[in-house]
C-alpha cells in the first residue's frame, strides 16, 4: 500500500504528474528492477519514489516553464532530468540533455527514455566535456544533489551568462552554499520553497542584464 499512498500524495503536491502517470509507473518499475543490479537511489527511498523522486523533480520544470531545451547535470537515475523530459513530452522542440559519467547509469537512462518515449538525449561523459557541445542551444540547466552551488556556477556560469536559467535543487544546507556566492555581480539569485521538503529550496540563477 505504501507506493499507492506515495503516488496519491505526489499527485496532490503536483497535479501535473497525473498526465504522465503511465510513464512514471513504467519508470518506477524499471528503477526497482535495475536497483537490484546497480545502486541508483538510496534504498530507503524506493517505497516513496513518487514523492521523494518524481514530485521533487517535477519542481524543476515548474520553476522554468518556458524552457524547452535543458541540460541536466549528473543525471544519475534521471532526477530531475528525466522527469523534466516527461513533463515536456509532446511539446514542440523539447529536448532534455542528460549528462552522466557512469556507463551503467547511462544505460538505465537510455532504457527509461526509450520505454517512456521521453524527449531525452543521453550523454555519457564528464560535464566539462559534454556541455561545450550543447552551447548556444540550452535554455535551462538543472542539477540535484550533485555538487556545491559554487561548483555548479563554475560549470555553468558561461551558459547562464548567455541567457540559460539555472534551476538547482538544494537540501537544508542551501543557505551555507548560497551565502558565499550571492555577491557574484553577474548573476541574480532567488529561491523557491520546496513542495516536498519543508527546509529544502530550489535556487534559481539568471544573468543580470
FILUM-165703 format. One line per 5 residues: for each residue x negated, y, z negated of N, C-alpha, C, CB. Coordinates in steps of 0.001 Angstrom, whole numbers. Atoms other than C-alpha are relative to their C-alpha. Glycine has a CB too. Example, Ala and Ser with C-alpha at 12.3 -4.5 7.8 and 13.67 -1.06 7.14 Angstrom:
2
-890:-1190:0:-12300:-4500:-7800:-900:1200:0:992:27:-1246  820:-1190:60:-13670:-1060:-7140:770:1090:-730:-414:462:1415
END
This chain:
209
-818:-1218:0:0:0:0:-850:1265:0:925:8:-1207  848:-1205:103:-2928:2362:-595:-171:748:1321:-1362:-383:-524  172:-724:-1263:-3671:3150:3081:1275:697:475:-475:-951:1069  -1269:-613:-404:33:3857:3687:206:1312:-756:1189:-969:-259  -120:-1220:811:121:6340:798:-956:1063:507:-278:-298:-1489
1020:-924:-485:-3079:7905:2058:442:633:1317:-1349:-726:178  -450:-502:-1297:-1571:8234:5535:1104:1043:-161:495:-1156:873  -1099:-957:225:1595:9928:4282:-533:1305:-580:1064:-603:-949  593:-1206:600:-495:12327:2201:-736:815:1064:-970:-381:-1153  720:-688:-1083:-2651:13132:5236:975:746:905:-828:-1007:829
-1012:-650:-845:474:13904:7295:590:1227:-704:1127:-1000:361  -531:-1147:755:1747:16178:4517:-982:1170:36:294:-401:-1466  1041:-1043:-48:-1570:18069:4492:-167:556:1408:-1341:-559:-498  247:-348:-1398:-1886:18093:8277:1036:-637:907:-1403:-432:422  -1047:573:-855:1370:17506:10198:-488:-267:1427:1202:932:40
529:175:-1358:-659:17821:13434:-528:-1420:238:-1114:1012:260  555:1352:-143:-2132:14379:12741:1051:-1017:453:-611:-451:-1320  -1047:966:-372:1236:12692:13328:11:-249:1504:1381:502:-457  -4:100:-1467:916:13371:17055:-1030:-1024:493:-289:1379:630  1059:933:-426:-2269:11281:17219:-87:-1209:-940:-1366:725:51
-14:1122:954:-1232:8658:14628:-398:-1335:637:1383:-132:-615  405:1287:-583:-1559:5709:17078:-1518:-93:208:714:-213:1335  1453:-5:-205:-5143:6736:17975:-747:-108:-1322:-430:1271:738  670:40:1304:-6065:7288:14333:132:-1372:-648:575:1071:-929  -182:1357:535:-4627:3892:13361:-1025:-954:626:1449:-507:267
1008:792:-716:-6839:2283:16007:-1412:315:-514:85:270:1521  1288:-477:525:-9801:4360:14789:-265:-640:-1367:-12:1561:-111  156:565:1354:-9224:3190:11194:-295:-1495:59:1270:249:-838  239:1448:-147:-9083:-464:12313:-1433:-268:465:1010:-621:1004  1367:172:-511:-12333:-129:14279:-1026:320:-1082:-236:897:1233
934:-388:1067:-14021:1625:11366:-141:-1125:-1027:477:1299:-695  62:1091:984:-13101:-1179:8973:-776:-1193:556:1421:-439:-409  667:1148:-626:-14312:-3804:11439:-1521:235:83:585:-256:1419  1429:-313:-157:-17647:-2076:12131:-700:190:-1341:-172:1256:845  590:-256:1324:-18192:-1133:8483:-577:-1280:-600:1054:599:-953
510:1286:503:-18715:-4836:7769:-1421:-258:499:928:-1155:433  1327:232:-595:-21811:-4702:10012:-975:1157:-246:140:-230:1498  874:-1159:238:-23159:-1163:9642:687:976:-942:-367:706:1335  -575:-916:988:-22694:1392:6891:372:1325:664:-990:240:-1165  -473:-1206:-685:-20557:4127:8467:504:1059:-968:1100:-356:974
-515:-927:1019:-18838:5679:5432:-239:-621:-1370:1530:310:218  110:544:1358:-19103:5331:1662:1128:-1016:-204:68:1145:-1083  -1015:1062:97:-17299:2014:972:1220:373:-846:-627:-1236:-572  -1136:-349:871:-15170:3554:-1802:964:988:660:-511:590:-1309  -918:-920:-685:-13617:5970:749:866:-712:1042:-789:1118:671
-729:723:-1060:-12262:3244:3053:1506:-34:-247:-527:-1427:116  -1440:84:282:-8914:2969:1259:686:1361:164:231:-532:-1423  -577:-1338:-135:-8448:6735:1561:-439:667:1296:-393:870:-1192  543:-518:-1256:-9678:7113:5120:852:1133:591:-118:-1129:1010  -884:-988:-630:-6627:9145:6174:-192:1393:-583:1454:-421:-155
195:-1321:626:-7167:11938:3650:-1474:378:-7:555:11:-1443  1419:-309:197:-10911:11714:2946:-731:272:1308:-677:-1137:-725  728:-150:-1266:-11929:11486:6603:837:657:1101:-479:-1355:475  -803:-551:-1102:-9071:12212:9027:515:1411:-317:1185:-929:301  -542:-1324:343:-7321:15114:7236:-1137:995:-265:928:-97:-1244
1147:-881:275:-10638:16522:6002:-598:518:1311:-1084:-752:-825  583:-378:-1294:-11995:16520:9569:922:905:808:-324:-1244:808  -962:-768:-794:-8802:17987:11054:-83:1501:-282:1412:-495:-276  114:-1415:367:-9523:21254:9230:-914:762:950:-516:134:-1426  1005:-661:-833:-12391:21974:11596:623:568:1273:-1123:-979:358
-630:-478:-1236:-10380:22179:14809:1018:1104:-305:687:-1171:745  -983:-1024:393:-7694:24177:12974:-654:1349:-283:771:-459:-1233  704:-1244:329:-10339:26740:11983:-456:765:1246:-1202:-307:-878  390:-660:-1260:-11260:27491:15616:858:-551:1128:-1525:-213:311  -928:671:-915:-8158:26535:17612:-176:364:1467:1389:310:-401
194:-386:-1407:-9177:28436:20758:-1116:-792:676:-309:1487:93  1171:678:-576:-12390:26436:21214:408:-1312:688:-1053:-283:-1101  -270:1231:-762:-12208:23715:23874:-1241:-886:89:494:346:1415  1242:778:-158:-15867:22667:24105:-814:125:-1281:-835:493:1242  656:53:1297:-17501:21608:20863:-1284:-809:72:935:-591:-1047
1139:875:281:-20863:20258:19766:110:-377:-1468:-1392:699:327  -87:495:1377:-20628:18090:16633:-1344:-614:-358:1166:-1045:-171  1374:378:329:-23975:17632:14911:-39:-1131:-1012:-766:1199:-535  127:1126:925:-24968:14364:13244:1330:-677:-235:-582:461:-1320  -1412:427:57:-21601:12812:14048:261:-1222:-871:484:-292:1381
-192:1155:880:-22148:9580:12106:1149:-877:440:233:456:-1412  -1173:814:-322:-18799:7785:12011:1052:794:782:617:-554:-1282  -911:-797:-833:-17191:10624:14008:742:1102:-729:990:-892:628  -674:-1039:787:-16246:13069:11270:-884:1241:-91:347:-522:-1419  -1344:-259:-512:-15298:15720:12145:183:-168:1512:386:1368:-368
-45:-151:-1457:-16162:15476:15864:1038:-820:750:-1300:-333:535  -966:825:-741:-14018:12543:16995:1436:377:-328:-223:-1477:-304  -1349:-457:363:-11012:13832:15078:326:1287:776:110:242:-1549  -167:-1207:-828:-11516:17213:16795:373:-391:1426:-1297:856:-1  -260:433:-1384:-11611:15405:20151:1424:-539:146:-1019:-1081:430
-1355:560:-83:-8389:13508:19415:1065:1092:-106:213:-1046:-1105  -950:-1109:108:-6636:16713:18367:56:819:1293:-379:907:-1177  47:-749:-1267:-7721:18272:21689:416:-849:1199:-1402:545:230  -333:921:-1090:-6676:15224:23735:1168:546:821:346:-1402:-557  -1059:-485:-880:-4614:16253:26755:-114:1482:332:1330:-263:-626
179:-1419:-303:-5821:19868:26694:-1014:160:1122:-453:782:-1256  847:-188:-1175:-7358:21050:29922:-1395:490:-383:651:986:965  1385:-437:210:-11153:21296:29851:-587:-337:-1351:-84:1449:190  512:321:1340:-11529:19888:26339:-1075:-1074:53:1139:-456:-909  1070:991:167:-14787:18071:25551:-675:225:-1344:-1042:87:1162
783:-93:1231:-16459:17317:22240:-1268:-820:200:819:-505:-1250  1307:664:-116:-20175:16505:22447:-412:-479:-1393:-1091:971:615  381:586:1285:-21035:14133:19610:-1483:-344:49:860:-1268:-326  1454:218:1:-24739:14170:18760:-370:-849:-1209:-779:1359:-19  333:947:1069:-26018:11204:16738:-1315:-695:354:1149:-1049:-208
1316:595:-299:-29584:9892:16444:-28:-1517:-199:-1066:640:-877  -11:1442:293:-28661:6401:15183:714:-762:1127:698:-277:-1369  -533:751:-1145:-28144:3962:18089:1280:-762:-349:-1051:-977:515  -1163:835:361:-25680:1733:16200:1227:861:-277:-319:-870:-1235  -1132:-913:210:-23527:4650:15061:469:554:1343:-394:1162:-960
-356:-449:-1345:-23655:5892:18638:863:-1020:727:-1254:281:810  -797:1069:-623:-22312:2527:19816:1414:-17:-573:-674:-1378:-210  -1321:-76:627:-19469:2818:17295:804:1182:569:-142:136:-1539  -681:-1187:-539:-18632:6342:18514:489:-256:1423:-943:1225:-24  -401:324:-1384:-18565:5083:22111:1217:-917:4:-1169:-670:769
-1117:955:68:-16238:2225:21143:1305:721:-352:-295:-1110:-1042  -1228:-697:420:-13761:4521:19373:471:952:1095:-234:780:-1321  -432:-965:-1013:-13778:7181:22087:574:-717:1219:-1173:903:419  -528:791:-1123:-13226:4511:24736:1404:-539:-318:-959:-1174:329  -1278:623:383:-10393:2773:22853:1123:1021:-177:-173:-788:-1290
-1026:-1022:280:-8607:6029:21995:124:1025:1128:-323:722:-1309  44:-977:-1110:-9355:7885:25276:-233:1429:-496:1308:-54:802  327:-1336:527:-10758:10778:23255:-887:735:1007:-716:-104:-1395  856:-765:-906:-12295:13594:25355:-1354:307:-665:703:1315:424  1279:-141:705:-15732:12986:23827:-1138:-501:867:24:-762:-1335
1232:498:-629:-19256:12626:25178:-983:-297:-1110:-600:1034:1031  914:426:1066:-21716:10697:23034:-1436:195:461:251:-1486:-395  1420:-225:-307:-25356:11812:22998:-827:-631:-1111:-326:1537:144  867:633:996:-27857:9543:21248:-1342:717:41:-168:-1546:269  1279:-707:39:-30818:11649:20178:-30:1002:-1128:-269:701:1324
149:-1024:1031:-32133:14352:17910:741:1265:430:-1501:305:-265  -756:-1221:-288:-30060:17517:17661:-849:992:793:491:648:-1305  903:-958:-662:-33078:19632:18689:-211:-340:1475:-1354:34:-718  228:420:-1389:-33424:17587:21893:1269:90:847:-536:-1428:32  -1263:60:-754:-29742:17390:22876:632:1378:194:988:-914:-715
-706:-1287:-61:-28393:20878:22067:-424:898:1163:-210:738:-1282  390:-900:-1094:-30515:22791:24622:655:-341:1340:-1496:-25:163  -646:400:-1258:-28936:20760:27454:1455:471:82:-56:-1519:154  -1411:-402:34:-25491:21945:26356:145:1524:-37:703:-623:-1218  -27:-1455:162:-26438:25610:26105:852:670:1078:-1423:562:36
-811:-749:-958:-24021:28019:27710:1432:-491:82:-624:-70:1358  -1377:525:-117:-21008:25724:27595:700:-98:-1350:-16:-1377:661  -591:275:1318:-20496:25309:23836:774:1207:-530:-1095:-396:-1002  -824:-1066:581:-17666:27323:22287:33:-72:-1520:1418:-74:548  11:150:1464:-17919:25931:18749:-925:-1153:-387:1443:-249:-550
925:1013:522:-20335:23887:16639:515:-434:-1367:-1478:553:-95  -474:497:1301:-19363:21642:13713:-1008:-965:-607:1370:-692:147  803:994:721:-21084:19549:11054:645:-225:-1355:-1495:463:-156  -550:358:1309:-20038:17734:7907:-1041:-846:-735:1368:-777:142  936:763:858:-22374:16575:5126:-1275:-370:733:668:-1271:-518
1190:308:-797:-25350:16835:7446:-1257:598:-604:173:503:1421  1207:-702:441:-27799:19428:6137:409:1290:-689:-956:291:1197  -297:-1299:609:-28006:22617:4060:324:1047:1074:-1191:474:-865  -433:-1034:-940:-26469:25683:5680:-1180:703:658:872:1019:-710  1174:-670:-584:-29902:27270:6171:-560:-820:1167:-1099:214:-1080
481:870:-1092:-30952:24250:8291:966:22:1180:-182:-1449:-502  -993:-53:-1075:-27690:24338:10252:-142:1300:789:1433:-128:-573  189:-1290:-677:-28297:28019:11016:-1245:-28:881:-108:1141:-1032  1233:100:-797:-31817:27243:12197:253:-794:1288:-1131:-672:-828  -292:840:-1166:-30466:24557:14543:924:687:1005:624:-1304:-450
-1080:-494:-868:-27532:26536:15893:-29:1506:248:1320:-362:-597  -8:-1465:-55:-28426:30223:15495:66:587:1394:-1201:519:-669  26:-636:-1333:-29219:30921:19120:1274:-269:804:-1211:-495:791  -1277:284:-685:-25975:29281:20296:1112:883:-580:380:-1514:-140  -985:-871:642:-23956:31245:17739:-182:1446:492:-133:-72:-1553
259:-1354:-499:-25648:34457:18931:609:207:1384:-1507:270:48  -573:-104:-1356:-24321:33673:22411:1510:-151:-1:-611:-1054:914  -1460:-29:53:-20749:33501:21159:680:-1248:-527:509:265:1327  -623:1192:586:-20205:29974:19819:361:281:-1459:-951:-1237:102  -393:-127:1408:-18401:29724:16483:-569:-1198:-771:1571:77:-151
453:1088:861:-19875:27685:13639:1074:-340:-1018:-1313:375:-710  -981:444:1003:-17469:25620:11506:-644:-1152:-768:1380:-446:672  750:979:780:-19249:23764:8722:759:-371:-1276:-1396:547:-347  -689:504:1199:-17522:21585:6102:-1018:-138:-1127:707:-1376:283  936:28:1121:-19174:22056:2725:701:-418:-1285:-661:1369:-181
-537:467:1272:-18661:20488:-698:-63:1069:-1076:-747:-1227:-458  -118:-982:1081:-18605:22092:-4117:-1242:851:-207:321:-700:-1273  1215:-829:115:-22180:23437:-3814:-74:1075:1082:-1246:-882:76  29:-916:-1150:-21175:25706:-932:-560:1376:-342:1390:156:562  490:-1341:368:-21946:28905:-2866:-1517:57:-2:531:407:-1378
1482:30:65:-25567:27903:-3502:-618:7:1396:-484:-1249:-775  521:32:-1369:-26003:27272:227:218:1321:732:655:-1128:779  -355:-1217:-733:-24311:30439:1371:-776:1220:-493:1491:262:-120  603:-1205:577:-25880:32964:-1017:-1344:377:629:-184:-194:-1478  1305:-411:-535:-29483:32823:331:41:525:1443:-946:-1162:-68
18:-407:-1417:-28421:33413:3948:1071:1034:339:185:-1216:886  -1089:-940:-268:-25470:35779:3564:-489:1342:546:792:232:-1262  530:-1303:-440:-27729:38765:4197:-476:-27:1454:-1155:427:-906  390:91:-1421:-28520:37491:7722:820:1022:792:223:-1463:567  -745:-1123:-596:-27617:40639:9621:628:-349:1345:-918:1194:173
-531:338:-1335:-26964:38905:12965:1352:-711:-61:-994:-879:744  -1186:852:101:-24067:36857:11612:966:467:-1073:-409:-1421:-281  -989:-210:1059:-20838:37234:9711:447:-1372:-504:1228:847:518  -391:1262:634:-19825:34505:7266:1351:180:-681:-1077:-471:-1027  -1256:-16:743:-16342:33719:5988:306:-1421:-449:1168:583:863
-315:1345:503:-14849:30816:4052:1512:-235:13:-560:-193:-1436  -1398:429:75:-11582:28893:4149:66:-1093:-1065:540:-518:1406  -179:1049:1016:-10348:26837:1187:322:-1327:676:1127:384:-1001  -290:1338:-525:-10352:23126:1902:1398:-439:-420:-1053:-1020:-490  -1326:549:342:-6922:21482:2053:-116:-1336:-729:848:-176:1269
131:1366:535:-8349:18155:876:-802:-70:-1292:-648:-891:1029  831:15:1205:-10703:19145:-1966:27:1392:-617:-1470:-443:322  -217:-1332:584:-9994:21982:-4429:-1245:873:-60:545:-148:-1377  1209:-816:140:-13634:23055:-4715:-845:67:1267:-838:-534:-1118  745:-11:-1267:-14759:22479:-1131:439:1191:864:213:-1337:773
-305:-1112:-906:-14830:25122:1613:-436:-348:1425:-699:1303:-476  535:-42:-1365:-15156:25481:5354:-709:1333:124:1138:-171:1106  746:-1243:-222:-17830:28033:6184:24:292:1493:-1480:-103:-537  -86:-433:-1396:-17206:29934:9420:-1089:1031:266:1411:588:323  1101:-906:-344:-20107:31673:11122:234:522:1415:-1394:-721:-112
-121:-604:-1320:-19911:34103:14033:-1047:1095:140:1430:566:229  953:-1076:-250:-22288:36560:15667:658:1347:-257:-539:-71:1439  -487:-1387:115:-21901:40208:14743:-292:700:1311:-670:762:-1208  250:-697:-1265:-21431:42214:17924:-32:1496:-246:1079:-354:1057
END
